[in-house]
Amino acid sequence: MPELPEVETVARSIEPDVTGRTIVSADVRWARTIATPSPKKFKEQVAGQRILGVSRRAKYIIIKLEDYNLLIHLRMSGDLSVRKGKINAEKHDRLILNLRGKRGEESLLAFNDTRKFGRVWLTDKPETVLGKLGPEPLGKEFTSQWLYENLRKRNRQLKPLLLDQTFLAGVGNIYADESLHMAKLHPLGLSNAVTLKQATALYEAIKSVLKEGIRRNGASIDWVYRGGEYQNHFRVYDREGTPCLVCGTEIQKFTVGQRGTHVCPKCQPLERK
């Protein structure tokens, strides 16, 4: 599933080609892609809307329109691309927005989603979708002190807590594994046992791996996301059976909350209370 760096990369890639253009019409090619409103109402409301900008919140892409916000969650295999001119739809296109520029130039914004898990919301109240999300890990609200205090408030295993989008928004399986390894914390360690020093190390690790992920345009591994190269620089993720880049110990893989989890048993010892 695309995580914060991949979603940020997609948002940045489409922003220059869609901002300022007007949505002439929408072609909803798979009705369940539209979470709200109904496909019929979606097509009526989105037509004629000018795109003011593109941003990201957690794993959501936000396309700001004159009267609404278009929220897009890529889920497992979703992707957004801009195609210039009149081009036929591709096999897995689920939603197509036909665009027109100020000089009449035509293009389209296509939401392509092989596995059909992605969803799109058109709403004038984005907080109804985004309101329960935790802070942005690259935002001002996220500090080492905030992380320490909020880890200590909870009695949960570290990795499932980092994956909880109501706790911290945007971190997924890959970047949780990478951050925990960099911070030398075990995924099954308890949040309320973390010291201030450990919380600071985890804070710095989360920001570091996310920034590096963005710099490398995300990771391209087992899904259709295009163009990223962060997979060539993983510390532990998807490296089971190979030596740890820090100490040489063999990376192990096990399951935590139904998610494949990668750890160096030497760098990340599990401390028992």
Stockholm file with secondary structure:
# STOCKHOLM 1.0

chainA/1-273         MPELPEVETVARSIEPDVTGRTIVSADVRWARTIATPSPKKFKEQVAGQRILGVSRRAKYIIIKLEDYNLLIHLRMSGDLSVRKGKINAEKHDRLILNLRGKRGEESLLAFNDTRKFGRVWLTDKPETVLGKLGPEPLGKEFTSQWLYENLRKRNRQLKPLLLDQTFLAGVGNIYADESLHMAKLHPLGLSNAVTLKQATALYEAIKSVLKEGIRRNGASIDWVYRGGEYQNHFRVYDREGTPCLVCGTEIQKFTVGQRGTHVCPKCQPLERK
#=GR chainA/1-273 SS CCCHHHHHHHHHHHHHHHTTCEEEEEEESSGGGEEESCHHHHHHHHTTCBEEEEEEETTEEEEEESSCEEEEECTTTEEEEEEESSCCCCTTEEEEEEEECTTCCEEEEEEEETTSCCEEEEESCTHHHHTTCCCCTTSTTCCHHHHHHHHHTCCCBHHHHHHCTTTSSSCCHHHHHHHHHHHTCCTTSBGGGCCHHHHHHHHHHHHHHHHHHHHTTCCCSSSSCCSCCGGGGCSSTTCTTSBCTTTCCBCEEEEETTEEEEECTTTSCCCCC
#=GC SS_cons         CCCHHHHHHHHHHHHHHHTTCEEEEEEESSGGGEEESCHHHHHHHHTTCBEEEEEEETTEEEEEESSCEEEEECTTTEEEEEEESSCCCCTTEEEEEEEECTTCCEEEEEEEETTSCCEEEEESCTHHHHTTCCCCTTSTTCCHHHHHHHHHTCCCBHHHHHHCTTTSSSCCHHHHHHHHHHHTCCTTSBGGGCCHHHHHHHHHHHHHHHHHHHHTTCCCSSSSCCSCCGGGGCSSTTCTTSBCTTTCCBCEEEEETTEEEEECTTTSCCCCC
//
